[in-house]
Amino acid sequence: MALRTRHWDRLDNGGLTFTELGFGSAPLGNLYRAISDEDAHAILTRAWDAGIRYYDTAPLYGFGLSETRINRFLRGKDRDSYVLSTKIGRLLRATTPDKRDGLGKWFDVPARTEVYDYTYDGVMRSMELSLERLGTHRIDMLFAHDIDLANHGSQDVLDAKLAELMAGGYKALLSLRDQGVIKAFGAGVNEWQPCQWLAERGDFDIFLLAGRYTLLEQEALDSFLPLCVDRGIGVVIGGPYNSGILATGPKPGAFYNYDLARPEILERVRQIEQVCNHHGVRMVDAAFRFPLRHPSVVSVIPGGQGMTEMEGNIAAERARVPVELWADLKARGLMRDDAP
């Protein structure tokens, strides 16, 4: 059974066709644990066989490892048969293994340090290096990576990085799009506020928003998502399960937003799960389908480091969720009334 697709064409340049289920490839960079090239290839093969045709990656993911593994997999496939996005904003510099970044987070990866660079030259250099690692002549979308408060630590530093992007990198992205080298650009972040800031100041196309429009979090409906509707901006949703809790349920040790879930989060998830059970729906299926009900959302890209997670994502895409479930969640105050 073919996966459902969504076509996006904000600029009337032919646009891009996304599968509603995309592939988030951070786990292919040996995130939190190492996996073999063969296992990575098998997971990608299963995704392709299931019909997934949108793949997102980044230089950060395994310091190039994710991009090179995708290279191996996509080589020989018709370039027009899939959509590919990667990120800009970090350049990787070679170092010694004991001084590399990401110790304890990325395993068995090249020894590199990260250098944030949102300048014109930084964007062009990052694009060039990604083309080489990916082994392709074309990348469909570029996202300014992690230009948010969580990664830069303070509002002053973030403001400086946003200014750097708009003064330099933004012009590079515009140039690449105008030349037809890329079809679209935006930012890939964990917070909706920088996305709105950028959208209000530039001609951005698509944002990759991780964990901030889910069954648990809908604050983006206040102003950011309405702005996207007005501008025809697309949204890719990453982290639809809020670091896992919407997939695992409110179990002891469940993770929310990259940390152990607080008691109030566990209780809210317990109530959501109760409603899902009443309607005979797996909570993970509802969590996958929820963001896709918004008109700006073009794809959802849950991660998956193993075949079990991949199979779970495929099953969630194919599941059907009755409209009565959403009405019930709203009636119980577990979902915003203005959520589509």
C-alpha positions in Angstrom: 0.0 0.0 0.0 1.5 3.3 -1.1 2.1 6.0 1.5 0.0 9.1 1.4 1.7 12.2 -0.1 1.4 16.0 0.1 2.4 18.4 -2.7 3.8 21.8 -1.7 4.5 24.6 -4.2 4.7 28.0 -2.5 6.7 29.6 -5.3 5.0 28.0 -8.3 8.3 26.4 -9.3 7.1 22.9 -9.5 7.4 22.4 -5.7 8.1 19.2 -3.9 6.0 16.1 -3.2 6.5 14.7 0.3 5.4 11.4 1.7 3.5 12.1 4.9 5.9 9.8 6.6 9.4 11.0 6.1 12.8 9.6 7.3 14.6 11.4 10.1 18.2 10.2 9.9 19.9 11.5 13.1 19.9 7.9 14.4 21.9 6.8 11.3 24.7 9.0 12.7 25.1 6.6 15.7 23.1 8.7 18.0 23.4 7.3 21.6 24.7 4.0 20.3 26.6 2.7 17.3 24.9 0.6 14.6 26.6 -1.1 11.7 26.6 0.1 8.1 24.6 -3.1 7.3 22.0 -2.3 9.9 21.7 1.3 8.7 21.3 0.1 5.1 18.6 -2.4 6.1 16.6 0.2 7.9 16.8 2.6 4.9 15.8 -0.3 2.6 12.8 -1.1 4.7 11.8 2.6 4.6 12.1 2.7 0.8 10.2 -0.5 0.4 7.4 0.9 2.5 7.2 3.9 0.2 9.0 6.6 2.1 10.4 9.2 -0.3 11.5 12.1 1.9 14.8 11.9 3.7 16.2 14.5 6.1 19.8 14.6 7.3 22.5 17.0 8.5 26.3 17.3 8.7 25.9 17.2 12.5 24.4 13.7 12.5 27.4 11.5 13.3 29.7 14.3 11.9 29.0 13.3 8.3 28.2 9.6 8.9 24.5 10.0 8.3 25.0 11.8 5.0 27.5 9.2 3.8 25.2 6.3 4.8 22.4 7.9 2.8 24.8 8.4 -0.1 25.4 4.6 -0.2 21.7 3.9 0.0 20.4 6.4 -2.6 23.2 5.9 -5.1 21.7 4.6 -8.4 18.1 5.6 -7.5 16.3 8.0 -9.8 17.1 11.5 -8.3 13.6 12.7 -9.2 11.9 9.9 -7.2 12.7 11.3 -3.7 13.0 14.5 -1.7 16.2 15.2 0.2 17.0 17.9 2.8 20.1 18.7 4.8 21.2 21.5 7.1 23.6 24.4 7.1 25.0 26.4 10.1 27.7 24.1 11.3 31.1 23.4 9.7 33.1 20.3 10.8 36.8 20.6 11.5 39.1 17.6 11.9 40.6 17.0 15.3 42.1 14.2 17.4 39.7 11.6 18.8 40.2 12.7 22.4 39.2 16.3 21.6 36.2 15.7 19.3 32.7 17.0 20.1 29.8 14.8 20.9 31.5 12.3 23.3 28.8 10.3 24.9 26.2 11.3 22.2 27.7 10.2 18.9 29.5 6.8 18.9 32.1 5.5 16.4 32.1 8.7 14.3 34.8 10.8 12.7 36.8 13.0 15.0 35.4 16.5 14.4 34.6 19.7 16.2 31.6 21.8 15.4 31.9 25.4 14.3 28.7 27.4 14.1 28.7 29.5 10.9 25.6 31.1 9.4 27.5 33.5 7.1 27.3 33.6 3.3 30.5 31.7 2.8 29.7 29.3 5.6 26.4 28.3 3.9 28.1 27.9 0.5 30.9 25.8 2.0 28.4 23.7 4.0 26.3 23.1 0.9 29.4 22.1 -1.1 30.6 19.6 1.5 27.1 18.1 1.9 26.9 17.5 -1.9 30.1 15.6 -1.7 29.1 13.5 1.3 25.7 12.8 -0.2 27.2 12.0 -3.6 24.4 13.9 -5.4 24.2 16.9 -7.7 21.1 18.4 -6.0 19.7 18.9 -2.5 16.0 19.9 -2.5 15.9 21.8 0.8 18.4 23.5 3.2 17.5 24.2 6.8 19.5 26.5 9.1 20.3 24.1 11.8 19.7 24.6 15.6 19.4 28.4 15.4 17.5 28.4 18.7 17.9 29.2 22.4 18.5 25.6 23.5 21.6 25.3 21.3 23.1 28.8 21.8 22.5 29.2 25.5 21.4 32.8 25.8 19.1 35.2 24.0 22.0 37.6 23.3 24.0 34.8 21.5 21.0 33.6 19.6 20.2 37.2 18.5 23.7 37.5 17.2 23.4 34.2 15.3 20.0 35.2 13.8 21.5 38.6 12.7 24.5 36.7 11.2 22.1 34.5 9.2 20.0 37.3 7.9 23.1 39.4 7.0 24.9 36.6 5.2 23.6 33.1 5.1 20.1 34.2 4.1 21.5 35.9 1.0 23.3 32.6 0.1 20.1 30.6 0.5 18.2 33.1 -1.6 20.8 32.9 -4.3 20.8 29.1 -4.3 17.0 29.1 -4.6 16.9 31.7 -7.3 19.4 29.7 -9.4 17.4 26.5 -8.9 20.1 24.8 -7.0 17.6 24.2 -4.2 13.8 24.3 -4.3 13.3 25.7 -0.8 15.0 26.8 2.4 14.1 27.4 6.1 15.3 26.5 9.5 15.5 23.2 11.5 15.0 23.9 15.2 13.5 22.8 18.4 11.6 26.0 19.1 8.9 27.8 17.1 9.8 31.3 18.2 13.0 31.6 16.0 10.9 30.2 13.1 8.4 33.0 13.5 11.2 35.6 13.9 12.7 34.5 10.6 9.4 34.2 8.7 8.6 37.8 9.7 11.9 39.1 8.3 12.6 37.0 5.2 11.2 34.9 2.4 11.4 31.5 4.0 9.7 28.4 2.5 9.6 25.5 5.0 10.5 25.0 8.6 11.5 21.8 10.3 10.0 22.0 13.8 11.0 19.3 16.3 8.7 18.5 19.2 6.8 21.7 19.4 3.5 20.8 17.6 2.4 17.5 19.1 -0.4 15.9 21.0 1.3 17.3 24.1 2.4 20.8 22.9 0.3 23.1 20.7 1.5 26.6 21.7 2.7 27.1 18.1 -1.0 27.6 17.2 -0.9 31.0 19.0 0.9 32.8 16.2 3.5 30.8 14.3 1.2 28.3 12.5 -1.4 30.9 11.5 1.5 32.9 9.9 2.5 29.8 8.0 -1.0 29.4 6.6 -1.0 33.1 5.6 2.4 32.8 3.8 2.0 29.4 2.3 4.9 28.2 4.4 5.3 24.4 4.8 6.2 22.7 8.1 7.9 19.4 8.6 7.3 18.0 12.0 10.2 16.2 13.8 10.0 14.6 17.2 6.2 13.9 17.0 6.5 11.6 20.0 8.2 14.2 22.2 11.4 12.2 22.7 9.4 9.0 23.0 6.8 9.4 25.7 3.9 9.5 23.2 5.2 6.2 21.8 6.1 4.4 25.0 3.3 5.7 27.2 3.7 7.1 30.7 6.1 4.4 31.9 8.6 4.9 34.6 11.7 6.3 33.0 9.8 7.7 30.0 11.5 10.5 28.2 10.0 13.9 27.3 12.0 16.6 25.5 15.3 14.7 25.9 14.9 14.3 29.6 13.0 12.2 32.2 9.3 13.1 32.1 8.0 15.2 35.0 5.0 13.8 37.0 2.6 16.3 35.5 3.7 15.3 32.0 3.3 11.6 32.9 -0.2 12.3 34.2 -1.3 14.2 31.0 0.0 11.4 28.8 -1.8 8.9 31.0 -5.1 10.7 30.3 -4.4 11.0 26.6 -3.6 7.3 26.4 -6.9 6.5 28.3 -8.9 8.4 25.7 -7.0 6.6 22.8 -7.7 3.2 24.4 -11.4 4.1 24.7 -11.5 4.6 20.9 -9.4 1.5 20.2 -6.4 3.6 18.9 -2.7 3.2 19.8 -1.5 6.5 21.2 1.5 6.5 18.9 -0.8 6.4 15.9 -2.8 9.4 17.2 0.5 11.2 17.9 1.7 10.6 14.3 -1.6 11.7 12.7 -2.2 14.7 14.9 0.2 17.2 13.3 -0.8 16.1 9.8 -4.3 17.5 10.4 -2.8 21.0 10.2 -2.9 22.5 6.6 0.7 23.7 6.8 2.3 20.4 7.7 3.8 18.5 4.7 5.5 15.6 6.4 6.2 14.0 9.8 9.7 12.5 10.4 10.0 10.4 13.5 13.4 8.9 14.1 14.1 5.2 14.1 17.4 3.6 14.9 16.2 0.0 14.7 13.9 -2.1 12.6 11.3 -2.2 15.4 11.0 1.6 15.4 10.9 1.7 11.6 8.0 -0.8 11.6 6.2 1.2 14.3 6.5 4.3 12.2 5.1 2.6 9.1 2.2 1.1 11.1 1.4 4.6 12.5 1.3 6.1 9.0 -1.1 3.4 7.9 -3.4 3.6 10.9 -6.8 5.3 10.7 -7.8 7.6 13.6 -11.6 8.3 14.0 -12.6 12.0 14.2 -14.4 11.2 17.4 -11.0 10.7 19.2 -10.0 14.4 18.5 -13.4 15.6 19.7 -13.1 13.6 22.9 -9.6 14.9 23.6 -10.9 18.5 23.1 -13.9 17.9 25.4 -11.5 16.7 28.2 -9.2 19.7 27.8 -6.4 17.5 26.5 -6.2 19.2 23.1 -6.6 22.8 22.1 -10.0 23.8 20.7 -8.4 25.6 17.8 -6.3 22.6 16.8 -7.5 21.5 13.3 
